[in-house]
């Protein structure tokens, strides 16, 4: 971490501790610690083979679906505390035969994958069609490695994949493209991804999927607060601008992304041109029935409330009075509270750095106070 309070790591998104919304700061720091810990385990322990990085979201989702006894069994296996029959035989505690099928045990994957007595109870029949040797060692032992970034390789990439000749159905099950059409489409996707990563001077083969996506959606510059011209006319009694924000895949934290949009019905560029803020913050499309503006919302993390707030900022960045229509109760309540305080002459000075999405609320507050005021804004 430098004097600018930005944490920089090779092949990782930058963590701007000063400007990152505080509700995501704890998770960002804990994830750095978790990855460092996993790398240390990867270097010092051998029972699981190479892991590189653990997909904690998958591991958590699996554990949460298990009962208490099953959770203990899962931890017992994935932590390396599990001794198979061959290991127990070496200290005289076993005959080396499986207690379920009485076949000779060669390693810990037998009871998990190869025991016919246990396999007949599998709820997922597809697992019986997949040889354990087609999976990375860590996957065989229940440790979910992070997804690879290459579309032409299996889910976990070639680095973890055993040198085993795969059948077409096995290739499909582990995520590798099958057939010339799928392979060509995957290679095209790789070229698109590499073209985007070239802007940051990074190579796709050095990154996993999480790293690639987080680097692509990270903010390339610091906060940009642009205030429109001071407005004196009162806001119209009816809504003249509609805002909307959306955050896709919120439960898939590393792969979530959002966008904000604004719709000005009947607005014409000739009579109501775009402000500097609108031009810098969003893309626009003018039509006979009005003007649409939209902008992607990236950063380390986000939420639907954050995108709704961003849309509100985009709306008040326009010149002239505004009456915003939004379907977000959180944004409406927060905006009305700020306007109410301004109308009563109350100087609201919360610690924006310790407020959820405080960077955007601060932008909204400054614009409302210094440009729109209470009269031109509703």
C-alpha positions in Angstrom: 0.0 0.0 0.0 1.4 3.4 -1.0 1.0 6.9 0.5 -2.2 7.3 -1.6 -3.8 4.5 0.5 -4.2 2.3 -2.6 -3.4 -1.4 -2.2 -1.7 -2.8 -5.4 -1.0 -6.4 -6.0 0.2 -8.2 -9.2 -2.7 -9.3 -11.3 -5.3 -8.0 -8.8 -7.7 -5.0 -8.9 -6.6 -1.9 -7.1 -8.2 -1.4 -3.6 -8.6 2.3 -3.0 -9.1 2.4 0.7 -10.0 6.1 0.8 -12.6 6.0 -1.9 -14.0 2.5 -1.7 -17.5 2.5 -0.1 -17.0 1.5 3.5 -19.5 -1.3 3.5 -17.2 -3.2 1.1 -13.9 -2.4 2.7 -13.9 -5.2 5.3 -14.6 -7.8 2.6 -11.9 -6.5 0.3 -9.3 -6.7 3.1 -10.4 -10.1 4.3 -10.3 -11.5 0.8 -6.6 -10.4 0.5 -5.9 -12.2 3.7 -7.8 -15.3 2.5 -5.9 -15.5 -0.8 -2.5 -15.0 0.9 -3.4 -17.8 3.4 -4.5 -20.1 0.6 -1.3 -19.5 -1.3 0.7 -20.4 1.8 -1.2 -23.7 2.2 -0.8 -24.4 -1.5 3.0 -24.1 -1.2 3.4 -26.0 2.0 0.9 -28.9 1.7 0.7 -31.5 -1.0 -2.2 -33.8 -0.4 -4.6 -31.6 -2.5 -2.3 -31.0 -5.4 -2.1 -27.5 -6.9 -5.0 -25.2 -6.0 -3.7 -21.6 -6.7 -6.8 -20.0 -5.4 -9.9 -21.3 -3.6 -13.4 -20.2 -4.8 -14.7 -19.3 -1.3 -18.2 -18.5 -2.7 -18.6 -22.0 -3.9 -17.1 -23.5 -0.7 -19.5 -21.4 1.4 -22.5 -22.3 -0.7 -21.7 -26.1 -0.4 -21.1 -25.9 3.4 -24.4 -23.9 3.9 -26.4 -26.7 2.3 -25.0 -29.4 4.6 -26.1 -30.5 8.1 -23.7 -30.2 11.0 -22.4 -33.8 10.7 -21.9 -33.5 7.0 -20.1 -30.2 7.5 -17.7 -31.9 9.8 -17.1 -34.6 7.2 -16.5 -32.0 4.5 -13.9 -30.2 6.7 -12.4 -33.5 7.6 -11.7 -34.4 4.0 -10.8 -31.0 2.6 -8.4 -30.1 5.5 -6.3 -33.3 4.8 -7.3 -34.9 8.2 -8.8 -37.8 6.3 -6.7 -41.0 6.3 -7.6 -43.6 3.7 -7.3 -47.4 4.1 -3.9 -47.5 2.4 -2.5 -45.0 4.9 -4.1 -46.8 7.8 -2.5 -50.0 6.6 0.9 -48.5 6.7 0.6 -48.1 10.5 -1.1 -51.4 11.0 -4.6 -50.1 11.5 -6.3 -51.5 8.4 -6.0 -54.3 5.8 -6.0 -51.7 3.0 -9.4 -52.8 1.7 -12.4 -50.5 1.4 -14.9 -51.1 4.2 -17.8 -50.7 1.7 -16.8 -52.7 -1.4 -13.7 -54.6 -0.1 -11.6 -53.5 -3.0 -8.0 -52.4 -2.6 -7.7 -48.7 -1.8 -4.9 -46.7 -3.5 -5.6 -43.2 -2.4 -8.2 -40.9 -0.7 -10.3 -40.5 -3.9 -11.5 -44.2 -3.8 -14.3 -43.7 -1.2 -15.2 -40.3 -2.8 -15.3 -41.3 -6.4 -14.5 -44.9 -7.2 -16.3 -47.1 -4.6 -19.2 -48.8 -6.5 -21.1 -49.3 -3.2 -21.1 -45.6 -2.6 -21.6 -44.5 -6.2 -25.0 -46.3 -6.4 -26.2 -43.7 -3.9 -25.2 -40.6 -5.9 -28.0 -38.2 -6.5 -26.2 -36.8 -9.5 -26.0 -39.7 -12.0 -23.6 -37.6 -14.2 -20.8 -38.1 -11.6 -20.8 -41.8 -12.4 -19.9 -41.0 -16.0 -16.9 -38.9 -15.0 -13.5 -40.5 -14.2 -11.8 -39.0 -11.2 -8.6 -38.8 -13.2 -10.4 -36.2 -15.5 -10.6 -33.8 -12.5 -7.9 -31.8 -10.8 -6.7 -33.3 -7.5 -8.2 -30.5 -5.4 -11.6 -30.9 -7.0 -11.5 -34.6 -6.3 -11.1 -33.8 -2.6 -13.8 -31.2 -2.5 -11.7 -28.0 -2.7 -13.2 -25.7 -5.3 -10.4 -24.0 -7.2 -11.1 -20.7 -8.8 -12.4 -20.6 -12.4 -9.9 -20.1 -15.1 -10.2 -17.2 -17.5 -9.8 -19.1 -20.8 -12.9 -20.0 -22.8 -11.0 -22.8 -24.7 -9.9 -24.7 -21.6 -11.8 -26.6 -18.8 -13.4 -24.7 -16.0 -10.3 -24.7 -13.9 -7.8 -24.2 -16.7 -5.0 -26.5 -18.1 -2.7 -25.6 -15.2 -4.7 -27.7 -12.8 -6.0 -30.3 -15.3 -4.4 -33.8 -15.1 -2.6 -35.0 -18.2 -5.5 -37.5 -19.1 -7.0 -38.1 -22.5 -10.6 -37.1 -22.2 -13.7 -38.5 -23.8 -16.1 -35.9 -25.5 -18.7 -36.3 -22.7 -16.0 -35.8 -20.1 -14.7 -32.7 -21.8 -18.2 -31.2 -21.8 -18.8 -32.0 -18.1 -15.6 -30.2 -17.0 -16.2 -27.2 -19.2 -14.0 -27.6 -22.2 -15.6 -26.8 -25.6 -16.5 -29.8 -27.7 -16.7 -29.6 -31.5 -15.3 -27.1 -34.0 -18.1 -24.6 -33.7 -17.8 -24.4 -29.9 -14.0 -24.3 -30.1 -14.1 -21.4 -32.6 -16.6 -19.4 -30.6 -14.4 -20.0 -27.5 -11.3 -18.8 -29.3 -13.1 -15.6 -30.4 -14.2 -14.9 -26.8 -10.6 -15.3 -25.7 -9.5 -12.7 -28.3 -12.2 -10.3 -27.0 -11.1 -10.7 -23.4 -7.4 -10.3 -24.3 -8.1 -7.2 -26.2 -9.8 -5.7 -23.1 -6.9 -6.8 -20.9 -4.4 -5.2 -23.2 -5.5 -1.8 -22.0 -4.1 -2.7 -18.5 -1.0 -4.4 -20.0 -2.1 -7.9 -18.7 -2.1 -11.4 -20.2 -5.1 -13.6 -20.0 -3.2 -16.7 -19.2 -1.8 -15.2 -16.0 -5.3 -14.4 -14.6 -8.2 -16.4 -13.4 -11.8 -15.5 -14.1 -12.3 -13.5 -10.9 -9.1 -11.5 -11.5 -10.0 -10.8 -15.1 -13.6 -9.6 -14.4 -12.7 -7.5 -11.4 -9.8 -5.8 -13.2 -12.1 -5.0 -16.2 -14.8 -3.4 -14.0 -12.6 -1.5 -11.7 -12.7 2.3 -11.9 -9.9 3.6 -14.1 -9.8 7.1 -12.4 -10.7 8.8 -9.1 -14.1 10.4 -8.2 -15.4 12.9 -10.7 -17.8 15.5 -9.3 -19.2 17.9 -12.0 -21.7 20.5 -10.8 -24.2 21.9 -13.4 -25.0 25.6 -13.7 -26.9 27.2 -10.8 -30.6 26.9 -11.4 -33.3 29.3 -10.0 -36.7 28.3 -11.6 -38.8 26.0 -9.4 -39.1 22.4 -10.2 -42.2 21.4 -12.3 -45.1 19.9 -10.4 -45.0 16.7 -12.6 -42.1 14.4 -13.1 -39.9 15.5 -16.0 -37.1 12.9 -15.7 -37.2 9.2 -14.8 -34.3 7.3 -13.4 -33.5 3.6 -13.1 -30.6 1.5 -11.8 -29.9 -2.2 -11.9 -27.2 -4.5 -10.4 -26.9 -7.8 -12.1 -25.9 -11.0 -10.3 -25.6 -9.5 -6.8 -25.0 -12.9 -5.2 -22.1 -13.6 -7.5 -20.0 -10.9 -5.8 -16.9 -10.9 -8.0 -18.9 -11.1 -11.3 -21.7 -8.6 -10.5 -22.0 -5.5 -12.6 -24.6 -2.7 -12.9 -25.8 0.2 -14.9 -27.8 3.4 -14.5 -30.2 5.0 -16.9 -32.2 8.2 -17.3 -35.1 9.0 -19.5 -36.1 12.6 -20.4 -39.5 12.5 -22.2 -40.0 15.1 -24.9 -36.6 16.7 -24.2 -34.8 18.0 -27.4 -31.1 18.6 -27.6 -31.7 21.9 -29.5 -33.6 23.5 -26.7 -32.1 21.6 -23.8 -28.5 20.5 -24.7 -26.4 18.1 -22.7 -24.5 19.5 -19.8 -20.8 18.9 -19.3 -21.6 16.4 -16.5 -24.0 14.4 -18.7 -21.4 14.3 -21.5 -18.7 13.0 -19.2 -20.7 10.7 -17.1 -22.9 8.9 -19.7 -23.8 7.9 -23.2 -26.8 9.4 -24.8 -29.3 8.7 -27.5 -31.8 11.3 -28.8 -35.1 10.4 -30.4 -38.4 12.0 -31.3 -39.9 11.1 -28.0 -37.0 12.2 -25.7 -33.4 11.6 -24.7 -32.0 8.5 -23.0 -28.8 8.5 -21.0 -27.0 5.4 -19.6 -23.7 4.6 -18.0 -22.1 1.4 -16.7 -21.5 1.1 -12.9 -18.4 -0.8 -12.0 -16.0 -0.6 -9.1 -15.0 -3.2 -6.6 -18.6 -3.9 -5.6 -22.1 -2.4 -5.7 -25.8 -2.8 -5.2 -29.1 -1.8 -6.8 -29.3 1.1 -4.4 -25.9 2.4 -5.6 -27.0 2.2 -9.3 -30.3 4.0 -8.5 -28.3 6.7 -6.7 -26.0 7.0 -9.7 -29.0 7.5 -12.0 -30.2 10.2 -9.7 -26.9 12.0 -9.9 -27.0 11.7 -13.7 -30.5 13.3 -13.7 -29.5 16.3 -11.6 -26.4 16.8 -13.7 -28.6 18.3 -16.4 -29.1 22.0 -16.7 -32.5 23.4 -15.4 -35.0 22.3 -12.8 -35.7 18.6 -12.3 -38.5 16.5 -10.8 -37.2 13.0 -10.5 -39.3 9.9 -10.7 -37.7 6.7 -9.2 -38.9 3.3 -8.2 -36.2 3.0 -5.5 -37.6 3.8 -2.0 -34.2 3.9 -0.5 -33.0 6.6 -3.0 -36.2 8.5 -2.7 -36.1 8.6 1.1 -32.4 9.6 1.2 -32.8 12.3 -1.5 -35.9 13.7 0.2 -34.1 13.8 3.6 -31.3 15.8 2.0 -33.7 18.2 0.3 -35.7 18.6 3.6 -32.5 19.5 5.5 -31.5 22.0 2.9 -34.9 23.6 2.9 -34.7 24.0 6.7 -31.3 25.5 6.5 -29.7 22.4 8.2 -26.1 21.8 7.2 -25.8 18.1 6.7 -22.2 17.1 7.3 -22.2 13.4 7.8 -18.9 11.5 7.5 -19.4 10.4 3.9 -16.4 8.0 4.2 -18.3 6.0 6.8 -21.7 6.2 5.0 -22.9 3.4 2.7 -22.2 4.6 -0.8 -21.1 7.8 0.8 -19.0 8.8 -2.3 -22.2 9.1 -4.4 -24.3 10.6 -1.7 -21.7 13.3 -1.2 -21.9 14.0 -5.0 -25.7 14.2 -4.8 -25.6 16.5 -1.7 -23.1 18.9 -3.3 -25.0 19.1 -6.5 -28.3 19.7 -4.7 -26.8 22.3 -2.4 -24.6 24.3 -4.8 -26.5 24.0 -8.0 -30.1 22.9 -7.8 -31.1 24.1 -4.3 -34.5 23.2 -2.9 -36.6 25.1 -5.4 -35.5 23.7 -8.7 -35.4 20.1 -7.3 -38.1 17.6 -6.4 
